Amino acid sequence: MGMFVFLPLVLPLTALPIARLAEPHLHPRTATRLLSALAAVLAVCSTLCLGLLVVVGTAQLPGNPLPDAWSDPEVRKAVPYDEIAGKGAIVALAVVALSCTVTALRHRRTGRRAHAALAGLPDGELAVLTDDAPYAYALPGQGRGARGRIVVSTAMLACLDAREREALIAHEHAHLSRRHHRFLLAVRLAARANPLLRPLRSAVAYTTERWADEDAARATGERVVLARAIGKAALVSRGTSAPTPAPAGFAAPGPVPRRVAALLDPAPPAVSWPPVSTAVGLAAWAAAAGTLGSALSSANATVTLFLALKAAAQL
């Protein structure tokens, strides 16, 4: 196992360049999927790394109820600086577990509150709330097979003309149909598991908005109208929020000037993977190599520790 067990904790650094370059150079659909996958794998590997260090670290605690094999010298020798690293990993893993649990529970609780606020409204995907505060967001369904809804206030509808309303609703519908809430929750949990992944969380928050923008522009065929609707919605909703906010990311408009500028340009090409000769291609391959290295390091550490524990148990 050796020093390789520590690699998954720092290899998320290899994904930072692609987090910056994916937004302007990749189609938002490709960027969202790529960054989310990288974040998820790197977070799992770093958490597994902490778990392996905890196995060694808990053996240092007096009166621990673990099998005697866990504290065998050969097992402890598998990790450099086992006493410091092991005990530090106990604290770190506890923080990660608590943070991820709180985030998941808050996401679920907020979704339930938002759905409860819609009780009594007519069925259908579009839910219009009588409210003087302008807002619009997509609300994912609760539970398997549950249908999501588009929530918009009467104040927001009053600020837009008919074509702009259609464009705004198409944008929110894209959030639901593409299940963007899953990408957003995945990168939020990943960032909780390893703070080095926070740039990927911010990047995905933007690329999901851009993905919804492009889907809405294609559905309506009016990029300029959608850009105008987004700009108006951002201006009138500045400083206001829905009385019952939607789960993470769905009420946030993202960097509006950049989104509007992108909509005023031609639609980006749907490139599945960037050429290696470009900066974004090099960044993507570097992130892929870092993610593969993290997975291999985690697997190697897991197998090494398992064999050491198995050998110690047979003594």
GICORLIN-V381406 format. One record per pair of residues at least 12 apart in sequence whose C-alpha atoms are under 7 Angstrom apart, sorted by the first residue. I is the first residue (numbers start at 1). J is the second residue. D is the distance in whole Angstrom. If there is no record, write none. Layout:
# GICORLIN-V381406
i->I j->J d->D
i->I j->J d->D
This chain:
# GICORLIN-V381406
i->1 j->78 d->6
i->1 j->79 d->7
i->1 j->300 d->7
i->1 j->301 d->5
i->1 j->304 d->6
i->2 j->78 d->6
i->2 j->79 d->5
i->2 j->80 d->6
i->3 j->80 d->7
i->4 j->297 d->6
i->5 j->49 d->6
i->5 j->297 d->6
i->5 j->298 d->7
i->5 j->301 d->6
i->6 j->49 d->7
i->7 j->294 d->6
i->7 j->297 d->7
i->8 j->45 d->6
i->8 j->46 d->5
i->8 j->49 d->7
i->8 j->294 d->5
i->8 j->297 d->7
i->8 j->298 d->7
i->9 j->46 d->5
i->11 j->290 d->6
i->11 j->294 d->6
i->12 j->42 d->6
i->12 j->196 d->6
i->12 j->197 d->6
i->13 j->196 d->7
i->14 j->286 d->6
i->14 j->287 d->5
i->14 j->290 d->6
i->15 j->287 d->5
i->16 j->199 d->7
i->17 j->283 d->6
i->18 j->280 d->6
i->18 j->283 d->5
i->18 j->284 d->6
i->18 j->287 d->7
i->19 j->35 d->7
i->19 j->199 d->6
i->19 j->200 d->5
i->19 j->203 d->6
i->21 j->280 d->6
i->22 j->280 d->7
i->23 j->203 d->7
i->23 j->207 d->6
i->25 j->280 d->7
i->26 j->271 d->7
i->27 j->268 d->6
i->27 j->269 d->6
i->27 j->270 d->6
i->27 j->271 d->7
i->28 j->207 d->5
i->28 j->208 d->7
i->28 j->210 d->6
i->28 j->211 d->5
i->29 j->211 d->5
i->30 j->272 d->6
i->31 j->207 d->7
i->32 j->204 d->5
i->32 j->207 d->6
i->32 j->208 d->6
i->35 j->200 d->6
i->35 j->204 d->7
i->36 j->183 d->6
i->36 j->186 d->7
i->36 j->187 d->6
i->38 j->291 d->7
i->39 j->187 d->6
i->39 j->190 d->6
i->39 j->197 d->6
i->39 j->200 d->7
i->40 j->186 d->7
i->40 j->187 d->7
i->40 j->190 d->6
i->41 j->291 d->7
i->42 j->291 d->6
i->42 j->294 d->7
i->43 j->190 d->5
i->43 j->193 d->6
i->43 j->194 d->6
i->45 j->294 d->6
i->45 j->295 d->6
i->45 j->298 d->6
i->47 j->193 d->7
i->48 j->298 d->7
i->49 j->298 d->6
i->50 j->89 d->5
i->50 j->93 d->6
i->51 j->93 d->7
i->52 j->302 d->7
i->53 j->85 d->7
i->53 j->86 d->5
i->53 j->89 d->6
i->54 j->86 d->5
i->54 j->89 d->6
i->54 j->90 d->5
i->55 j->70 d->7
i->56 j->70 d->7
i->56 j->76 d->6
i->56 j->82 d->7
i->56 j->86 d->6
i->57 j->82 d->7
i->57 j->83 d->6
i->57 j->86 d->3
i->57 j->87 d->5
i->57 j->90 d->7
i->58 j->86 d->7
i->59 j->71 d->5
i->60 j->83 d->7
i->69 j->309 d->6
i->69 j->312 d->5
i->69 j->313 d->5
i->70 j->309 d->6
i->72 j->312 d->6
i->74 j->308 d->7
i->75 j->305 d->7
i->75 j->308 d->5
i->75 j->309 d->6
i->96 j->192 d->6
i->96 j->193 d->5
i->99 j->192 d->6
i->100 j->189 d->6
i->100 j->192 d->6
i->100 j->193 d->7
i->107 j->247 d->5
i->107 j->248 d->7
i->110 j->245 d->7
i->110 j->246 d->6
i->110 j->247 d->6
i->111 j->246 d->6
i->111 j->247 d->5
i->113 j->244 d->7
i->114 j->244 d->5
i->114 j->245 d->6
i->114 j->246 d->6
i->125 j->148 d->7
i->125 j->149 d->5
i->125 j->150 d->6
i->126 j->149 d->6
i->126 j->150 d->5
i->126 j->151 d->6
i->127 j->149 d->7
i->127 j->150 d->6
i->127 j->151 d->5
i->127 j->152 d->6
i->128 j->151 d->6
i->128 j->152 d->5
i->128 j->153 d->5
i->128 j->154 d->6
i->129 j->152 d->6
i->129 j->153 d->5
i->129 j->154 d->6
i->130 j->153 d->6
i->130 j->154 d->5
i->131 j->153 d->6
i->131 j->154 d->6
i->131 j->155 d->6
i->132 j->155 d->5
i->133 j->153 d->7
i->133 j->155 d->6
i->133 j->240 d->6
i->134 j->153 d->6
i->134 j->155 d->5
i->134 j->156 d->4
i->134 j->236 d->7
i->134 j->237 d->5
i->135 j->152 d->6
i->135 j->153 d->6
i->135 j->156 d->6
i->135 j->237 d->6
i->135 j->241 d->7
i->135 j->242 d->6
i->136 j->151 d->6
i->136 j->152 d->4
i->136 j->153 d->7
i->136 j->251 d->7
i->137 j->150 d->6
i->137 j->151 d->5
i->137 j->152 d->7
i->137 j->172 d->6
i->137 j->250 d->6
i->137 j->251 d->5
i->138 j->150 d->5
i->138 j->151 d->6
i->138 j->172 d->5
i->138 j->175 d->6
i->138 j->176 d->6
i->138 j->250 d->6
i->139 j->151 d->7
i->139 j->246 d->6
i->140 j->176 d->6
i->148 j->176 d->6
i->150 j->172 d->6
i->150 j->173 d->7
i->160 j->229 d->7
i->164 j->225 d->6
i->164 j->226 d->6
i->164 j->229 d->5
i->167 j->216 d->6
i->167 j->220 d->7
i->167 j->226 d->5
i->167 j->229 d->7
i->168 j->226 d->7
i->168 j->229 d->6
i->170 j->216 d->5
i->171 j->212 d->5
i->171 j->213 d->6
i->171 j->216 d->5
i->174 j->212 d->5
i->174 j->215 d->6
i->174 j->216 d->7
i->175 j->212 d->6
i->180 j->208 d->6
i->184 j->204 d->7
i->184 j->205 d->7
i->184 j->249 d->7
i->187 j->201 d->5
i->188 j->201 d->6
i->205 j->249 d->7
i->206 j->254 d->6
i->209 j->254 d->7
i->210 j->259 d->7
i->223 j->263 d->6
i->223 j->264 d->7
i->224 j->263 d->7
i->224 j->264 d->6
i->227 j->260 d->5
i->227 j->263 d->6
i->231 j->256 d->7
i->231 j->260 d->7
